[in-house]
Amino acid sequence: MKVEFIYEKTCPNIEPTREQLVAAFDRLKLVPTWQEWEVSDSKAPDYVHGYGSPTILINGVDLLGALPNSDDMSCRIYPNSPSPNNGVPAIETIVAALQTPTGAGVTGKKFFGLNLSMLPTIGIALLPKLFCPACWPAYAGLLSSLGLGFFDYTPYMLPTMLLFVVIALSALWYRAAQRRGYGPFYLGAGASGVLLLSKFHFDNDPLMWLGLVMLISASLWNTWPKKLAHGACPACQV
């Protein structure tokens, strides 16, 4: 499911519409996540031009089924709008669109897809210490009681964790400019370094937990909807 928010940067209805969008996701108990496009941005795709501000697309379809009809930016008017200028869509309108056949089943896949890529790295970081002689007999005894042979996984921990770190950082890097910039990637890179050092060099639990908190913070920061400043909208003025 792809949700897109299109706006013109001077429109006064940007922030109220964001709030309605978050409220609609919350009403459906979904993770609020979407892609934003500012129409004057050179990185904005061609298909966003011609839509009024603000516009919400769900899988490429406008909330009200409207089509782009002009290259000139104009403000949108919505029926049953809660705003005095009728420029903000009602929560019910957004919820109904999210529940249509094209919108049904939205589960925040983008959010979870990016954040779940962090879990293998976190899981390996939480595995028992590499150098704990007293631990191995306990592990062997436990596995034997379950009818399983003991397997020494330690030679594979470092290359496996490096692989998952690369996957996690790739998720933070991918299309970063269209989400929260490269700050989350740099934080995640620092977190990965802290985790690797704490696990394979210093064997330091507090340092490991610091790295985990940094990595989780980077992931949440990366997927949180961004907010941009706005002012007066010339197209809305009489």
C-alpha positions in Angstrom: 0.0 0.0 0.0 1.4 3.4 -1.0 0.1 6.6 0.5 1.3 9.9 -0.9 0.8 13.4 0.4 1.1 16.2 -2.3 1.2 19.8 -1.3 2.4 23.3 -2.3 4.8 24.7 0.4 2.9 27.9 1.0 -0.5 26.3 1.5 -2.0 26.8 5.0 -3.8 23.5 4.9 -0.7 21.3 5.0 -0.4 20.7 8.8 -4.1 20.3 9.4 -4.2 17.7 6.6 -1.2 15.9 8.1 -3.1 15.8 11.4 -6.2 14.3 9.8 -4.1 11.7 8.0 -2.4 10.6 11.3 -5.9 10.5 12.9 -7.3 8.4 10.1 -4.4 5.9 10.5 -4.9 5.8 14.2 -8.6 5.2 13.8 -7.8 2.1 11.8 -5.1 1.1 14.3 -2.4 1.4 11.6 1.1 2.8 11.7 0.9 6.3 10.1 3.4 6.3 7.2 3.3 8.0 3.8 5.5 9.6 1.1 5.4 13.4 0.8 5.9 15.5 -2.4 6.3 19.2 -2.6 5.2 20.1 -6.2 8.0 22.7 -6.8 10.7 20.2 -5.7 12.8 19.1 -8.6 12.8 15.6 -7.2 9.0 15.3 -7.2 7.7 12.9 -9.9 5.8 14.3 -12.9 2.6 12.7 -11.9 2.1 14.9 -8.8 1.8 18.1 -10.9 -1.7 19.3 -11.5 -3.1 18.1 -8.2 -4.4 20.8 -5.9 -2.9 21.4 -2.5 -3.2 19.3 -0.4 -3.9 16.0 -2.1 -3.7 12.5 -0.8 -3.2 9.6 -3.1 -3.6 6.0 -2.1 -2.0 3.6 -4.6 -2.0 6.5 -7.1 -5.7 7.2 -6.7 -7.0 10.5 -5.2 -9.2 10.4 -2.2 -12.2 11.6 -4.2 -11.1 10.1 -7.5 -9.9 13.4 -8.9 -7.4 13.6 -11.7 -4.7 16.2 -12.3 -6.1 18.8 -14.6 -3.6 21.6 -14.7 0.1 22.5 -14.3 -0.9 25.5 -12.2 -1.0 24.8 -8.5 -4.3 25.6 -6.8 -5.9 24.8 -3.4 -8.2 21.8 -2.9 -11.8 22.1 -1.7 -13.2 19.1 0.2 -16.8 18.2 1.0 -17.5 17.9 4.8 -14.2 19.6 5.5 -13.6 20.5 9.2 -11.7 23.6 8.2 -13.2 27.1 7.7 -11.8 27.3 4.2 -12.9 23.7 3.3 -9.3 22.9 2.3 -8.8 20.0 4.7 -10.2 16.5 4.0 -12.4 15.0 6.7 -11.1 12.0 8.7 -14.1 10.0 7.4 -13.0 10.7 3.8 -9.5 9.5 4.4 -10.6 6.4 6.4 -13.1 5.4 3.7 -10.3 5.7 1.0 -7.9 3.6 3.1 -10.7 0.9 3.4 -11.5 0.7 -0.3 -10.3 -2.4 -2.2 -7.1 -0.6 -3.1 -6.6 0.6 0.4 -7.8 -2.3 2.5 -5.2 -4.2 4.4 -2.9 -1.3 5.0 -0.6 -2.5 7.7 2.2 0.0 7.6 4.3 -2.3 5.4 6.8 0.4 4.6 7.3 1.2 8.3 7.6 -2.4 9.4 9.6 -3.4 6.4 12.3 -0.8 7.2 12.2 -1.5 11.0 12.2 -5.3 10.8 15.5 -5.1 8.9 17.0 -4.1 12.2 15.8 -7.1 14.2 18.4 -9.7 13.0 21.2 -7.3 14.1 19.6 -6.8 17.4 19.0 -10.5 17.8 22.7 -11.4 17.3 23.8 -8.6 19.6 21.7 -10.2 22.3 23.1 -13.7 21.9 25.3 -15.0 24.8 28.8 -13.7 25.2 31.4 -15.2 22.9 33.9 -15.9 25.6 32.0 -17.5 28.5 33.5 -21.0 29.3 31.0 -21.6 32.0 28.1 -21.1 29.5 29.0 -23.9 27.1 28.3 -26.9 29.4 25.0 -25.3 30.3 24.1 -24.8 26.6 25.2 -28.4 25.7 23.2 -29.9 28.6 20.1 -27.9 27.7 20.2 -28.9 24.0 21.0 -32.6 24.9 17.9 -32.7 27.2 15.9 -31.6 24.2 17.4 -34.3 22.0 19.5 -31.8 20.0 23.2 -31.8 19.4 25.3 -28.9 20.6 26.4 -26.5 17.8 29.1 -24.0 18.3 27.8 -21.0 16.4 30.5 -18.6 17.4 32.7 -18.7 14.2 29.7 -17.5 12.2 28.5 -14.7 14.5 30.8 -11.9 13.2 30.3 -12.5 9.5 26.5 -13.0 10.1 26.2 -9.8 12.1 28.2 -7.9 9.5 25.8 -9.1 6.9 22.7 -8.0 8.9 24.4 -4.6 9.7 24.8 -4.0 5.9 21.1 -4.9 5.4 20.0 -2.5 8.3 22.2 0.3 7.0 20.9 -0.2 3.4 17.4 0.2 4.7 18.4 3.5 6.4 20.2 4.7 3.2 17.5 3.7 0.7 15.5 6.8 -0.5 16.7 8.6 2.7 16.4 12.0 1.0 12.6 11.5 0.6 12.1 10.6 4.3 14.2 12.2 7.0 17.5 12.8 5.2 20.7 11.0 6.0 20.7 11.7 9.7 19.2 8.3 10.6 21.7 6.5 8.4 24.7 8.2 10.2 23.1 7.4 13.6 22.6 3.8 12.5 26.2 3.6 11.2 27.5 4.8 14.6 25.1 2.4 16.4 26.4 -0.5 14.3 30.0 0.4 15.1 29.2 0.5 18.8 27.4 -2.8 18.6 30.3 -4.5 16.8 32.9 -3.2 19.2 30.9 -4.0 22.3 30.1 -7.5 21.1 33.4 -8.6 19.5 36.1 -6.4 21.1 35.2 -5.0 24.5 32.5 -7.6 25.5 30.8 -4.7 27.3 27.1 -5.0 28.0 26.3 -1.3 28.8 28.0 -0.4 25.5 25.9 -3.0 23.7 22.7 -1.6 25.1 23.8 1.9 24.1 24.3 0.6 20.5 20.9 -1.1 20.5 19.1 2.1 21.7 20.9 4.1 19.0 20.0 1.6 16.3 16.3 1.5 17.3 16.2 5.3 17.5 17.7 5.6 14.0 15.1 3.2 12.7 12.2 5.1 14.3 13.6 8.4 13.2 13.9 7.2 9.6 10.3 6.1 9.3 8.5 8.9 11.2 6.5 11.2 8.9 8.3 14.5 8.4 6.8 17.9 9.0 7.6 20.9 7.0 7.0 24.6 7.5 4.2 26.5 5.8 2.9 30.0 5.4 0.2 31.7 3.4 -1.1 30.3 0.2 -1.4 32.9 -2.6 -3.7 30.6 -4.6 -6.1 30.5 -1.6 -6.4 34.3 -1.2 -9.2 36.2 -2.8 
